[in-house]
Amino acid sequence: MNEHEETIVTLEFKDGYTADCFVVGVFDCDGAEYMALAPDDGSDFVYLYEYKQIDDDNFSLTEVDSDERWKRVAEEFSTIFEDDNIQNMEK
């Protein structure tokens, strides 16, 4: 992902629902990378997924696998992106 592009990711859920989301940023938590995605619907909701870069043009997103890990990732996200001071965390 180029840091000067606004990237849209379409999430597809098991129930058939899809959501177009803006990439808020990529950040590290406990040795893994995570992507924060904000739906393009005006809400304040944020999706958090484990992120892995496959190659220059492709990446994978994986659901956070446990409540404990999700809580830790959400806390880290809140710390990094607090007070609407959203920063581009790409490497």
C-alpha positions in Angstrom: 0.0 0.0 0.0 1.2 3.4 -0.9 1.0 5.9 2.0 -0.3 8.6 -0.3 -3.3 6.6 -1.5 -6.6 6.2 0.3 -7.1 2.5 0.3 -10.6 0.9 0.3 -10.9 -2.7 1.5 -14.2 -4.6 1.0 -14.9 -7.0 3.8 -17.2 -9.9 3.1 -18.9 -11.5 6.1 -20.2 -15.1 6.5 -23.8 -13.8 6.4 -23.3 -12.3 3.0 -23.0 -8.7 4.3 -20.2 -6.6 2.7 -18.7 -3.4 4.0 -16.4 -1.0 2.1 -13.8 0.3 4.6 -11.0 2.8 4.7 -7.7 1.7 6.0 -7.0 3.7 9.1 -3.6 2.2 9.6 -1.4 -0.9 10.2 0.1 -1.3 13.7 2.1 -3.8 15.7 0.8 -5.5 18.8 2.7 -8.2 20.6 4.9 -9.1 17.6 2.1 -9.3 15.0 0.7 -6.7 12.6 -2.9 -5.6 12.6 -5.0 -3.5 10.3 -7.6 -1.0 11.5 -10.5 -0.5 9.0 -13.3 2.1 9.3 -16.5 1.4 7.4 -17.5 4.0 4.7 -20.9 4.5 6.4 -20.2 7.5 8.7 -20.1 5.4 11.9 -17.3 5.5 14.5 -17.0 1.7 14.3 -13.5 0.1 13.6 -12.8 -3.4 12.5 -9.5 -4.9 13.6 -7.8 -7.8 11.8 -4.5 -9.5 11.8 -2.6 -8.3 8.7 0.0 -10.1 6.6 1.6 -8.6 3.5 1.8 -11.3 0.8 3.6 -9.3 -1.9 3.6 -5.7 -3.2 -0.1 -5.8 -4.3 -1.7 -8.4 -2.0 -2.3 -8.9 1.7 -4.4 -11.2 3.9 -6.6 -10.3 6.8 -7.4 -12.8 9.6 -10.0 -12.5 12.3 -8.5 -12.1 15.8 -8.7 -15.6 17.2 -9.5 -15.0 20.9 -11.3 -12.5 23.1 -8.2 -11.9 25.2 -6.1 -11.1 22.1 -8.8 -9.0 20.6 -9.0 -7.0 23.9 -5.2 -6.4 23.8 -5.3 -5.4 20.1 -8.2 -3.0 20.8 -6.3 -1.4 23.7 -3.2 -1.0 21.5 -5.3 0.5 18.7 -6.9 3.0 21.2 -3.5 4.0 22.6 -2.0 4.6 19.1 -5.0 6.3 17.5 -6.5 8.1 20.5 -8.1 11.6 20.3 -8.8 11.4 16.6 -5.0 11.8 16.1 -5.0 9.1 13.3 -1.6 8.5 12.0 -0.5 6.4 9.1 1.3 3.5 10.7 2.5 1.9 7.5 6.2 0.8 7.4 
